[in-house]
Amino acid sequence: MSCQSNEHLSQLVALLRQDNQRLTLLESVRALSEPSCKLYVAAGFIRNLVRDSLHQYHLATPFNDIDVIYFNTNDKGQVKERFIENVLSNQHPNFRWQVKNQARMHVRNGDEAYQSLQDAMTYWPEKETAVAVRLLKDNQLEVIHGFELTSLFTGKVSYNNKRDYQQFMNRVNQKRWLEHWPKLQLHIEDLGQS
């Protein structure tokens, strides 16, 4: 990990520590974690926090949903996912929760089986979304990511060439990221499939 990555990781932890709402939600998710089912909150939960900070927005961008992810190759059914969603929805009914075991998502996406949570995240359509966090028992924050954090903290929206380019552009346009955060810049290195 580069020095810049360490700096960005420290910045991300500091942003999370300043956000009481996010910390409360992380506490609720932590209460449902098990050794075989380590739950992380990912995607817009973190991405939007950083983008709001880069734009110096004083009011947090509302959550479209809250993505909770885990990796368990021994239980690829959806019963546990629905159970966790229901518990979190009952505790925090103002939010839409989406829980996904990434060990089964390769089937939906037409990929080879993912090897880990971080490996699964390297297949997400844009690189800056591939960040997840969990609150540990000692209240430390554990952050994992599929790509370096630099592009997130430099305001990029980067195409991941493991996904279809049109899928990426559809997400950018439907979510209206460039309108909501006008300092963001599209970053497309390679349109070829890896």
GUDREN-533814 format. One line per field, with one value per residue: residue number from 1; x, y, z of N, C-alpha, C, O in turn; residue in one letter. Coordinates in Angstrom, 1 decimal. Each point is the difference from the previous one (the first is absolute). Example, Ala and Ser with C-alpha at 12.3 -4.5 7.8 and 13.67 -1.06 7.14 Angstrom:
i <- c(1; 2)
n_c1 <- c(13.2; -1.4)
n_c2 <- c(-5.7; 1.1)
n_c3 <- c(7.8; -1.4)
ca_c1 <- c(-0.9; 0.9)
ca_c2 <- c(1.2; 1.1)
ca_c3 <- c(0.0; 0.0)
c_c1 <- c(0.9; -0.8)
c_c2 <- c(1.2; 1.1)
c_c3 <- c(0.0; 0.8)
o_c1 <- c(1.0; 0.5)
o_c2 <- c(0.0; 1.1)
o_c3 <- c(0.7; 0.1)
aa <- c(a; s)
END
This chain:
i <- c(1; 2; 3; 4; 5; 6; 7; 8; 9; 10; 11; 12; 13; 14; 15; 16; 17; 18; 19; 20; 21; 22; 23; 24; 25; 26; 27; 28; 29; 30; 31; 32; 33; 34; 35; 36; 37; 38; 39; 40; 41; 42; 43; 44; 45; 46; 47; 48; 49; 50; 51; 52; 53; 54; 55; 56; 57; 58; 59; 60; 61; 62; 63; 64; 65; 66; 67; 68; 69; 70; 71; 72; 73; 74; 75; 76; 77; 78; 79; 80; 81; 82; 83; 84; 85; 86; 87; 88; 89; 90; 91; 92; 93; 94; 95; 96; 97; 98; 99; 100; 101; 102; 103; 104; 105; 106; 107; 108; 109; 110; 111; 112; 113; 114; 115; 116; 117; 118; 119; 120; 121; 122; 123; 124; 125; 126; 127; 128; 129; 130; 131; 132; 133; 134; 135; 136; 137; 138; 139; 140; 141; 142; 143; 144; 145; 146; 147; 148; 149; 150; 151; 152; 153; 154; 155; 156; 157; 158; 159; 160; 161; 162; 163; 164; 165; 166; 167; 168; 169; 170; 171; 172; 173; 174; 175; 176; 177; 178; 179; 180; 181; 182; 183; 184; 185; 186; 187; 188; 189; 190; 191; 192; 193; 194)
n_c1 <- c(0.9; -1.2; 1.9; 0.4; 1.0; 2.2; 1.2; 0.4; 1.8; 2.1; 0.8; 0.8; 2.1; 1.7; 0.5; 1.3; 2.2; 0.5; 0.4; -0.8; -0.5; 1.6; 0.7; -1.3; 0.3; 1.6; -0.8; -1.2; 1.2; 0.9; -1.6; 0.2; 1.4; 0.8; 0.4; -2.0; -0.2; 2.0; -1.1; -0.4; 1.0; -1.7; 1.8; -2.0; -0.2; 0.9; -0.8; -1.9; 0.4; 0.7; -1.5; -1.1; 1.1; -0.1; -2.0; 1.1; -0.3; -1.3; -0.9; -0.4; 1.7; -1.9; -0.5; 1.6; 2.2; -0.9; 1.9; -1.5; 2.0; -0.3; 1.2; -1.6; 2.1; 0.2; 0.3; -0.3; -0.5; -2.1; 0.2; 2.0; 0.2; -1.0; 1.1; 1.8; -0.4; -0.5; 1.7; 1.2; -0.8; 0.5; 2.0; 0.2; -1.7; 1.4; 0.5; 1.1; -1.2; 2.2; -1.4; 2.2; -1.1; 1.7; -0.5; -1.5; 1.2; 1.5; -1.1; -0.3; 1.8; -0.7; -0.2; 2.1; 0.2; -1.7; 1.8; -0.8; 0.2; 1.9; 0.2; -1.1; 1.1; 1.3; -1.7; 0.8; -2.2; -0.7; 1.8; -0.8; -0.8; 1.8; -1.9; 1.6; -2.1; 1.8; -2.0; 2.0; 0.6; 1.8; -1.7; 1.1; 1.3; -1.7; 2.0; -1.9; 1.8; -1.8; -0.6; 1.4; 1.0; 1.9; -0.2; 0.2; 2.1; 0.0; -1.3; 1.1; -0.1; 0.6; 0.6; -1.9; 2.2; -0.2; 0.1; -2.2; 1.0; -0.8; 0.9; 2.0; 0.3; -0.3; 1.7; 1.6; -0.4; 0.2; 2.1; 0.2; 1.1; -0.2; -1.9; -0.2; 1.0; -0.8; 0.2; -2.1; 1.5; -1.0; -0.4; 0.8; 0.3; -1.7; 0.3; 2.3; -0.6; -0.7)
n_c2 <- c(-1.2; 0.9; 1.1; 0.0; -1.9; -0.1; 1.0; -1.1; -1.4; 0.8; 0.4; -1.7; -0.8; 1.1; -0.5; -1.8; 0.3; 0.8; -2.1; 1.8; 1.6; 1.3; 1.8; 1.8; 1.3; 1.5; 1.8; 1.5; 1.5; 1.8; 1.5; 1.1; 1.5; -0.9; -1.5; -1.0; 1.4; -0.2; 0.8; -0.1; 1.9; -0.4; -0.3; -0.3; -2.1; -1.4; -1.6; -0.9; -1.9; -1.9; -1.4; -1.3; -1.9; -1.7; -1.1; -1.3; -2.2; 1.8; 0.3; -1.2; -0.8; 1.0; -1.0; -0.6; -0.2; -1.7; 0.8; -1.7; 0.4; -1.7; -1.0; -0.7; -0.7; 0.7; 2.1; -1.7; -1.0; -0.3; -2.2; -1.0; -0.7; -1.9; -1.9; -0.6; -1.0; -2.2; -1.4; -0.6; -1.6; -2.1; -0.8; -0.9; 0.3; 1.2; -2.0; 0.9; -1.6; 0.4; -1.8; 0.5; -1.9; 1.1; -0.9; 1.5; 1.6; -1.4; -0.9; 1.1; -0.2; -2.0; 0.1; 0.6; -2.2; 0.9; 1.4; 1.9; 0.4; -0.4; -2.2; -0.8; 0.5; -1.9; -0.8; 0.9; 0.3; 0.3; 0.8; 1.8; -1.2; -0.1; 0.8; -0.9; 0.1; -0.1; -0.3; 0.9; -2.1; -0.2; -0.8; -2.0; 1.6; -1.4; 0.7; -0.2; -0.9; 0.7; 2.0; 0.5; 0.4; -0.8; -2.0; -1.6; -0.8; -1.4; -1.1; -1.8; 0.2; -1.4; 0.5; -1.2; 0.1; 0.3; 2.2; -0.6; 0.0; -1.5; -2.0; -0.4; -0.4; -2.2; -1.4; -0.1; -1.2; -2.2; -0.7; 0.0; -1.9; -0.6; -1.2; -2.2; -1.4; 2.0; -0.3; -0.8; -1.7; 0.6; -2.0; 0.9; -1.7; -1.1; 0.4; -0.1; -1.6; 0.1)
n_c3 <- c(0.0; -1.7; -0.5; -2.2; -0.7; 0.3; -1.6; -1.9; 0.1; -0.2; -2.1; -1.1; 0.5; -1.0; -2.1; -0.3; 0.2; -2.1; -0.7; 1.1; -1.5; -1.0; 1.2; -0.1; -1.8; 0.2; 1.1; -1.1; -1.3; 0.9; 0.4; -2.0; 0.8; -1.9; 1.7; 0.4; 1.7; -1.1; 1.8; -2.2; 0.8; -1.4; -1.4; -0.8; 0.7; -1.5; -1.5; 0.7; 1.2; -1.0; -0.9; 1.5; 0.6; -1.4; 0.4; 1.4; -0.6; 0.0; -2.0; 1.8; -1.2; -0.8; 1.9; -1.6; 0.4; 1.0; -0.9; 0.0; 0.8; -1.5; 1.6; -1.3; 0.3; 2.1; -0.5; -1.4; 2.0; -0.4; 0.4; -0.5; -2.1; -0.8; 0.3; -1.2; -2.0; 0.0; 0.1; -1.7; -1.3; 0.8; -0.6; -2.1; 1.4; 1.3; 1.0; -1.8; 1.0; -0.1; 0.1; 0.2; -0.4; 1.0; 2.0; 0.6; 1.0; 1.0; 1.8; 2.0; 1.3; 0.8; 2.2; -0.4; 0.3; 1.1; -0.3; -1.0; 2.2; 1.1; 0.5; 1.8; 1.9; 0.1; 1.2; 1.9; -0.2; 2.1; -1.2; -1.0; -1.7; -1.4; 0.9; 1.2; 0.9; 1.3; 0.9; 0.4; 0.3; -1.2; -1.2; 0.0; -0.9; -0.5; -0.6; -1.1; -1.0; -1.2; 0.9; -1.6; 1.9; -0.8; -0.9; 1.6; 0.6; -1.7; 1.4; 0.8; -2.2; 1.7; -2.1; 0.4; -0.4; 2.2; -0.1; 0.2; -2.0; -1.5; 0.3; -0.9; -2.2; -0.5; 0.4; -1.6; -1.8; 0.0; 0.0; -2.2; -0.5; -2.2; 0.2; 0.4; -1.5; 0.3; 2.2; 0.3; 0.4; -1.9; 0.9; -1.9; 1.5; 1.0; -2.1; 0.3; -1.3; 2.1)
ca_c1 <- c(-0.9; 0.8; -0.2; -1.2; -1.1; -0.1; -0.5; -1.5; -0.7; -0.2; -1.1; -1.3; -0.4; -0.3; -1.4; -1.0; -0.1; -0.7; -1.4; -0.7; -1.0; 0.7; 0.5; -1.2; -0.4; 1.1; -0.2; -1.1; 0.5; 1.0; -0.7; -0.4; 1.2; 0.5; 1.3; -0.1; -0.8; 0.4; -0.8; 0.5; -0.9; 0.8; -0.5; -0.4; 0.1; 1.3; 0.3; -0.7; 0.6; 1.2; -0.4; -0.6; 1.1; 0.8; -0.8; -0.2; -1.4; -0.2; -1.1; 0.4; -0.9; -0.9; 0.2; -1.0; -0.1; 1.2; 0.5; 0.8; 0.6; 0.8; 0.5; -0.2; -0.1; -0.7; -1.4; -0.3; -1.4; -0.4; -0.7; 0.7; 0.0; -1.4; -0.1; 0.8; -0.7; -1.2; 0.4; 0.5; -1.2; -0.8; 0.7; 0.2; -1.0; 0.1; 1.0; -0.2; 1.2; 0.3; 1.1; 0.4; 1.1; 0.7; 0.4; -0.9; -0.3; 0.7; -0.9; -0.9; 0.8; 0.7; 1.5; 0.5; -0.3; 0.8; 0.8; -0.1; -0.8; 0.7; 0.0; -1.3; -0.1; 0.7; -0.9; -1.1; 0.1; 0.9; 1.0; -0.2; -1.1; 0.5; 0.6; -0.9; 0.5; -0.7; 0.4; 0.4; -0.4; 0.7; -0.4; 0.8; -0.6; 0.8; -0.3; 0.5; -0.3; 0.5; 0.9; 0.6; -0.9; 0.4; -1.0; -1.2; 0.3; 0.4; -1.2; -0.2; -1.0; 0.9; -0.5; 0.7; -0.2; -0.6; -1.5; -0.4; 0.2; -1.3; -0.5; 0.6; -0.6; -1.4; 0.0; 0.4; -1.1; -1.1; 0.3; 0.2; 1.1; 0.7; -0.8; 0.0; 1.4; 0.5; 1.5; 0.5; 0.4; 0.0; 1.3; -0.2; 1.3; 0.1; -1.3; 0.0; -0.3; 1.2)
ca_c2 <- c(1.2; 1.2; 1.0; 0.7; -0.9; 0.1; 1.3; 0.0; -0.9; 0.8; 1.0; -0.7; -0.3; 1.3; 0.4; -0.9; 0.3; 1.2; -0.1; -0.7; -0.9; -1.2; -0.8; -0.7; -1.0; -1.0; -0.8; -1.0; -1.1; -0.8; -0.9; -1.2; -0.7; -1.3; -0.4; -0.5; 0.9; 1.3; 1.0; 1.3; 0.9; 0.4; 0.8; 1.4; 0.3; 0.6; 0.8; 1.3; 0.7; 0.6; 1.0; 1.1; 0.7; 0.6; 1.2; 0.8; 0.1; -0.1; -1.0; -1.2; -0.5; -1.1; -1.4; -0.7; -1.3; -0.3; -1.3; -0.8; -1.1; -1.0; -1.1; -1.3; -1.1; -1.1; 0.3; 0.9; 0.3; 1.4; 0.1; 0.8; 1.4; 0.6; 0.1; 1.2; 1.2; 0.2; 0.5; 1.4; 0.8; 0.2; 0.9; 1.2; -0.1; 1.1; -0.3; -1.3; -0.9; -1.1; -0.9; -0.9; -0.9; 0.2; -1.3; -0.5; 1.0; -0.3; -0.7; 1.0; 0.9; -0.7; -0.1; -1.1; 0.1; 1.0; -0.7; 0.7; 1.2; 1.0; -0.4; 0.4; 1.4; 0.5; -0.2; 1.0; 0.8; 1.2; -0.3; 0.8; -0.6; -1.2; 0.3; -0.5; 0.2; -0.6; 0.5; -1.2; -0.1; 1.1; 1.3; 0.4; -0.2; -0.8; 0.4; -0.8; 0.6; -0.7; 0.8; 1.1; 1.0; 1.3; 0.6; 0.5; 1.3; 1.0; 0.3; -0.7; -1.1; -0.8; -1.2; -1.2; -0.8; -1.3; 0.2; 0.6; 1.5; 0.7; -0.1; 1.1; 1.3; 0.0; 0.3; 1.4; 0.9; -0.2; 0.5; 1.4; 0.3; 1.2; 1.2; 0.2; 0.4; 0.5; 0.0; -1.4; -0.2; -1.4; -0.5; -1.2; -0.3; -1.1; -0.5; -1.4; -0.9; -0.6)
ca_c3 <- c(0.0; -0.1; 1.0; -0.4; 0.4; 1.5; 0.3; -0.4; 1.0; 1.3; -0.3; 0.0; 1.3; 0.7; -0.5; 0.6; 1.4; 0.2; -0.5; 1.0; -0.6; -0.5; 1.1; 0.5; -0.9; 0.1; 1.3; -0.3; -0.8; 0.8; 0.9; -0.8; -0.6; 0.6; -0.6; -1.4; -0.7; 0.4; -0.8; -0.3; -0.7; -1.2; -1.1; 0.2; 1.5; 0.1; -1.2; 0.1; 1.1; -0.5; -1.1; 0.7; 0.6; -1.0; -0.4; 1.2; 0.3; 1.4; 0.2; -0.6; -1.1; 0.6; -0.5; -0.8; 0.7; 0.8; -0.4; 0.9; -0.7; 0.7; -0.9; 0.6; -1.1; 0.5; 0.1; -1.2; -0.1; 0.2; 1.3; 1.0; -0.5; 0.3; 1.5; 0.4; -0.5; 0.8; 1.4; -0.2; -0.4; 1.2; 0.9; -0.7; -1.1; -0.9; -1.0; -0.8; 0.2; -1.0; 0.5; -1.0; 0.2; -1.2; -0.5; -1.0; -1.0; -1.3; -0.9; -0.6; -0.8; -1.1; 0.3; 0.8; 1.5; 0.8; 1.0; 1.3; 0.0; -0.8; -1.4; -0.5; -0.2; -1.1; -1.2; 0.0; -1.2; 0.1; 1.0; 1.2; 0.7; 0.6; 1.3; 1.0; 1.4; 1.1; 1.4; 0.8; 1.4; 0.7; -0.6; -1.1; -1.4; -0.9; -1.3; -1.0; -1.3; -1.2; -0.7; 0.8; 0.4; -0.5; -1.0; 0.7; 0.7; -1.0; -0.7; -1.3; -0.2; -0.9; -0.6; 0.3; -1.2; 0.2; -0.2; -1.3; 0.0; 0.0; 1.3; 0.8; -0.4; 0.5; 1.4; 0.2; -0.4; 0.8; 1.3; -0.2; 0.9; -0.5; 0.3; 1.4; 0.4; -1.3; -0.1; -0.4; -1.3; -0.5; -0.3; -0.8; -0.5; -0.9; -0.4; -0.3; 1.1; 0.5)
c_c1 <- c(0.9; -0.2; -1.3; -1.2; -0.2; -0.6; -1.6; -0.8; -0.2; -1.1; -1.3; -0.4; -0.4; -1.4; -1.1; -0.2; -0.8; -1.5; -0.8; -1.0; 0.6; 0.5; -1.2; -0.4; 1.0; -0.1; -1.1; 0.4; 1.0; -0.7; -0.5; 1.1; 0.3; 1.3; -0.1; -0.8; 0.3; -0.6; 0.7; -1.0; 0.8; -0.7; -0.3; 0.2; 1.4; 0.3; -0.7; 0.5; 1.2; -0.4; -0.6; 1.2; 0.8; -0.7; -0.3; -1.5; -0.2; -1.1; 0.4; -1.0; -0.8; 0.4; -1.1; -0.4; 1.3; 0.4; 0.8; 0.4; 0.8; 0.4; 0.0; -0.3; -0.8; -1.5; -0.3; -1.4; -0.3; -0.7; 0.7; 0.0; -1.3; -0.1; 0.7; -0.7; -1.2; 0.4; 0.4; -1.1; -0.9; 0.6; 0.1; -0.9; 0.0; 1.0; -0.3; 1.3; 0.1; 1.2; 0.3; 1.2; 0.8; 0.6; -0.9; -0.3; 0.7; -1.0; -0.9; 0.8; 0.7; 1.5; 0.4; -0.2; 1.0; 0.8; -0.1; -0.9; 0.7; 0.1; -1.3; -0.2; 0.8; -0.8; -1.1; 0.2; 0.9; 0.9; -0.3; -1.1; 0.5; 0.7; -1.0; 0.7; -0.8; 0.5; 0.3; -0.4; 0.7; -0.2; 1.0; -0.7; 0.9; -0.5; 0.6; -0.4; 0.5; 1.0; 0.6; -1.0; 0.3; -1.1; -1.2; 0.3; 0.4; -1.2; -0.2; -1.2; 0.6; -0.7; 0.8; -0.2; -0.3; -1.5; -0.2; 0.1; -1.4; -0.7; 0.6; -0.6; -1.5; -0.1; 0.4; -1.1; -1.3; 0.1; 0.3; 1.2; 0.7; -0.8; 0.0; 1.3; 0.7; 1.5; 0.5; 0.3; 0.0; 1.4; -0.1; 1.4; 0.0; -1.4; 0.0; -0.3; 1.3; -0.1)
c_c2 <- c(1.2; 0.9; 0.8; -0.8; 0.1; 1.3; 0.1; -0.9; 0.8; 1.1; -0.6; -0.4; 1.2; 0.4; -0.9; 0.3; 1.2; -0.1; -1.0; -1.0; -1.3; -0.9; -0.8; -1.2; -1.1; -0.8; -1.0; -1.1; -0.9; -1.0; -1.3; -0.8; -1.2; -0.3; -0.4; 1.0; 1.4; 1.0; 1.3; 0.9; 0.6; 1.0; 1.5; 0.5; 0.7; 1.0; 1.4; 0.8; 0.8; 1.1; 1.3; 0.9; 0.8; 1.3; 0.9; 0.2; -0.2; -0.9; -1.2; -0.4; -1.2; -1.4; -0.4; -1.4; -0.1; -1.5; -0.7; -1.2; -1.0; -1.1; -1.3; -1.0; -1.1; 0.2; 1.0; 0.3; 1.5; 0.1; 0.9; 1.5; 0.6; 0.2; 1.3; 1.2; 0.3; 0.6; 1.4; 1.0; 0.3; 1.0; 1.4; 0.1; 1.1; -0.3; -1.3; -0.7; -1.0; -0.8; -1.0; -0.8; 0.0; -1.4; -0.6; 1.0; -0.3; -0.7; 1.0; 0.9; -0.7; -0.1; -1.3; 0.2; 1.0; -0.8; 0.6; 1.2; 1.1; -0.4; 0.3; 1.4; 0.5; -0.2; 1.0; 1.0; 1.3; -0.2; 0.7; -0.6; -1.2; 0.2; -0.4; 0.3; -0.8; 0.5; -1.3; 0.1; 1.1; 1.4; 0.5; -0.3; -0.7; 0.4; -1.0; 0.6; -0.8; 0.7; 1.0; 1.0; 1.4; 0.6; 0.5; 1.4; 1.1; 0.3; -0.6; -1.0; -0.9; -1.3; -1.2; -0.9; -1.4; 0.0; 0.6; 1.5; 0.7; -0.2; 1.1; 1.3; 0.1; 0.4; 1.5; 0.9; -0.2; 0.6; 1.5; 0.6; 1.3; 1.3; 0.3; 0.4; 0.5; 0.0; -1.4; 0.0; -1.4; -0.4; -1.4; -0.4; -1.0; -0.5; -1.4; -0.8; -0.7; -1.5)
c_c3 <- c(0.0; 1.2; -0.2; 0.5; 1.5; 0.4; -0.3; 1.0; 1.3; -0.2; 0.1; 1.4; 0.8; -0.4; 0.6; 1.5; 0.3; -0.3; 1.0; -0.6; -0.6; 1.1; 0.7; -0.9; 0.0; 1.3; -0.2; -0.9; 0.7; 0.9; -0.7; -0.6; 0.8; -0.5; -1.4; -0.9; 0.4; -0.9; -0.2; -0.7; -1.1; -0.9; 0.3; 1.4; 0.2; -1.2; 0.2; 1.1; -0.5; -1.0; 0.7; 0.6; -1.0; -0.5; 1.1; 0.2; 1.5; 0.4; -0.8; -1.1; 0.6; -0.7; -1.0; 0.6; 0.8; -0.4; 1.0; -0.7; 0.9; -1.0; 0.8; -1.0; 0.5; 0.1; -1.1; -0.2; 0.4; 1.4; 1.0; -0.5; 0.4; 1.5; 0.5; -0.5; 0.8; 1.4; -0.1; -0.4; 1.2; 0.9; -0.6; -1.2; -1.1; -1.2; -0.8; 0.1; -1.1; 0.5; -1.1; 0.4; -1.4; -0.5; -1.0; -1.2; -1.4; -1.0; -0.7; -1.0; -1.2; 0.1; 0.5; 1.4; 0.6; 1.1; 1.4; -0.2; -0.9; -1.5; -0.6; -0.3; -1.2; -1.3; 0.0; -1.1; 0.1; 1.3; 1.4; 0.9; 0.8; 1.3; 1.0; 1.4; 0.9; 1.3; 0.8; 1.4; 0.9; -0.5; -1.0; -1.3; -0.9; -1.4; -1.0; -1.4; -1.1; -0.8; 1.0; 0.3; -0.7; -1.0; 0.7; 0.6; -1.0; -0.9; -1.3; 0.1; -1.1; -0.5; 0.3; -1.3; 0.2; -0.3; -1.4; 0.1; 0.1; 1.4; 0.9; -0.3; 0.4; 1.5; 0.2; -0.3; 0.9; 1.4; 0.0; 0.9; -0.5; 0.2; 1.5; 0.6; -1.2; -0.1; -0.5; -1.4; -0.4; -0.3; -0.6; -0.6; -1.1; -0.3; -0.3; 1.2; 0.4; 0.0)
o_c1 <- c(0.9; -1.0; -0.7; -1.0; -1.1; -0.8; -0.7; -1.1; -1.1; -0.8; -1.0; -1.2; -1.0; -0.8; -1.0; -1.1; -0.5; -0.8; 0.1; -0.2; -0.5; -0.1; 0.2; -0.3; -0.3; 0.3; 0.2; -0.4; -0.1; 0.4; -0.3; -0.2; -0.3; 0.4; 0.9; -0.1; -0.7; 0.2; 0.5; -0.9; 1.2; -1.1; 0.8; 0.1; 0.1; 0.5; 0.7; 0.1; 0.2; 0.6; 0.3; -0.1; 0.3; 0.6; -0.7; -0.5; 0.5; 0.0; 0.3; -1.2; 0.6; 0.4; -1.2; -1.1; 0.9; -0.8; 1.1; -0.7; 0.4; -0.4; 0.7; -1.1; -0.5; -0.8; 0.0; -0.4; 0.9; -0.4; -0.7; -0.1; -0.1; -0.6; -0.6; -0.1; -0.3; -0.7; -0.4; -0.1; -0.6; -0.6; -0.1; 0.4; -0.6; 0.1; -0.7; 1.1; -1.0; 1.1; -0.9; 1.0; -0.5; 0.4; 0.3; -0.7; -0.5; 0.1; -0.2; -0.5; 0.6; 0.7; -0.8; -0.2; 1.2; -0.6; 0.3; -0.4; -0.6; -0.1; 0.0; -0.5; -0.3; 0.5; -0.8; 1.1; 0.7; -0.5; 0.3; 0.0; -0.6; 1.2; -1.2; 1.2; -1.2; 1.2; -0.8; -0.5; -0.6; 0.7; -0.1; -1.0; 1.2; -1.2; 1.2; -1.0; 1.1; 0.8; -0.4; -0.9; -0.8; -0.3; -0.6; -0.9; 0.2; 0.1; -0.6; -0.5; 0.0; -0.6; 1.3; -1.1; -0.1; -0.6; 0.9; -0.5; -0.2; -0.7; -0.7; -0.4; -0.4; -0.8; -0.6; -0.3; -0.6; -0.9; 0.0; -0.1; 0.4; 0.6; 0.1; 0.1; 0.7; 0.5; 1.2; -0.5; 0.4; 0.8; -0.4; 0.4; 0.7; -0.7; -1.1; 0.2; 0.8; 0.9)
o_c2 <- c(0.1; -0.1; 0.3; 0.6; 0.0; 0.1; 0.5; 0.3; -0.1; 0.2; 0.5; 0.3; 0.0; 0.5; 0.5; 0.0; 0.2; 0.9; -1.2; -1.1; -1.1; -1.2; -1.2; -1.1; -1.2; -1.2; -1.1; -1.2; -1.2; -1.1; -1.0; -1.1; -0.1; 0.6; 0.2; -0.2; 0.7; 0.0; 0.6; -0.6; 0.4; 0.5; 0.7; 1.2; 1.0; 1.1; 1.0; 1.3; 1.2; 1.1; 1.1; 1.2; 1.1; 1.0; 1.0; 1.1; -0.9; -0.6; 0.0; 0.3; -0.9; 0.0; 0.1; -0.4; 0.7; -0.9; 0.5; -0.7; 0.5; 0.1; -0.2; -0.1; -0.9; -0.9; 1.2; 0.5; 0.7; 1.1; 0.9; 0.9; 1.2; 1.0; 0.8; 1.0; 1.2; 0.9; 0.9; 1.1; 1.1; 0.8; 1.0; -0.1; -0.1; 0.8; -0.9; 0.4; -0.6; 0.5; -0.7; 0.6; -0.5; -0.1; -1.0; -0.4; 0.6; 0.2; -0.1; 0.4; 0.6; 0.0; -0.9; 1.2; -0.1; -0.9; -0.7; 0.3; 0.6; 0.9; 0.5; 0.4; 1.1; 0.3; 0.0; 0.3; 0.3; -0.5; -0.6; 0.4; -0.5; -0.3; 0.2; 0.0; -0.3; 0.3; -0.9; 1.1; 0.5; 0.9; 1.2; -0.8; 0.3; -0.2; -0.3; 0.7; -0.7; -0.7; 0.2; 0.3; 0.9; 1.1; 0.9; 0.9; 1.1; 0.6; 0.6; -0.4; 0.3; -0.7; 0.1; -0.4; -0.8; -1.1; 0.6; 0.6; 0.9; 0.9; 0.6; 0.8; 1.1; 0.8; 0.6; 0.9; 1.0; 0.5; 0.6; 1.1; 0.8; 1.0; 1.2; 0.8; -0.8; 0.2; -0.2; 0.8; -0.9; 0.8; -0.9; 0.7; 0.1; -0.4; -0.6; 0.4; -0.3; -0.7)
o_c3 <- c(0.8; 0.7; 0.9; 0.4; 0.5; 0.9; 0.8; 0.3; 0.6; 0.9; 0.5; 0.3; 0.8; 0.8; 0.4; 0.5; 1.1; 0.2; -0.2; 0.5; 0.2; -0.2; 0.3; 0.5; -0.1; -0.1; 0.5; 0.3; -0.1; 0.2; 0.7; -0.6; 1.2; -1.1; -0.8; -1.1; 0.7; -1.2; 1.0; -0.6; 0.2; 0.3; 0.6; 0.2; 0.8; 0.3; -0.3; -0.1; 0.3; 0.0; -0.5; 0.0; 0.2; -0.4; -0.2; 0.4; 0.6; 1.1; -1.2; 0.1; 0.6; -1.1; 0.4; 0.1; -0.2; 0.3; 0.5; -0.7; 1.1; -1.1; 0.9; -0.6; -0.8; 0.2; 0.2; -1.1; 0.3; 0.3; 0.6; 0.8; 0.5; 0.5; 0.7; 0.8; 0.4; 0.5; 0.7; 0.5; 0.1; 0.7; 0.8; -1.1; -1.0; -0.9; 0.6; -0.5; -0.4; 0.2; -0.5; 0.4; -1.0; -1.2; -0.7; -0.9; -1.0; -1.2; -1.2; -1.1; -0.8; -1.0; 0.4; 0.5; -0.3; 0.6; 1.0; -1.1; -0.8; -0.8; -1.2; -1.0; -0.6; -1.1; -0.9; -0.4; -1.0; 1.0; 1.0; 1.2; 1.0; 0.1; -0.1; 0.1; -0.2; 0.1; 0.1; 0.4; 0.9; 0.3; -0.4; -0.1; -0.1; -0.3; 0.1; 0.0; 0.1; -0.8; 1.1; -0.7; 0.1; 0.1; -0.5; -0.1; 0.5; -1.1; -0.9; 1.0; -1.2; 0.8; 0.0; -0.3; -1.0; 0.0; -0.6; 1.0; 0.7; 0.4; 0.8; 0.9; 0.4; 0.4; 0.9; 0.7; 0.3; 0.6; 1.1; 0.6; 0.9; 0.0; 0.4; 0.9; -0.7; -1.1; -0.3; -0.8; 0.7; -0.6; 0.6; -0.9; -1.0; 0.9; -0.3; 1.1; -0.8; 0.4)
aa <- c(m; s; c; q; s; n; e; h; l; s; q; l; v; a; l; l; r; q; d; n; q; r; l; t; l; l; e; s; v; r; a; l; s; e; p; s; c; k; l; y; v; a; a; g; f; i; r; n; l; v; r; d; s; l; h; q; y; h; l; a; t; p; f; n; d; i; d; v; i; y; f; n; t; n; d; k; g; q; v; k; e; r; f; i; e; n; v; l; s; n; q; h; p; n; f; r; w; q; v; k; n; q; a; r; m; h; v; r; n; g; d; e; a; y; q; s; l; q; d; a; m; t; y; w; p; e; k; e; t; a; v; a; v; r; l; l; k; d; n; q; l; e; v; i; h; g; f; e; l; t; s; l; f; t; g; k; v; s; y; n; n; k; r; d; y; q; q; f; m; n; r; v; n; q; k; r; w; l; e; h; w; p; k; l; q; l; h; i; e; d; l; g; q; s)
END
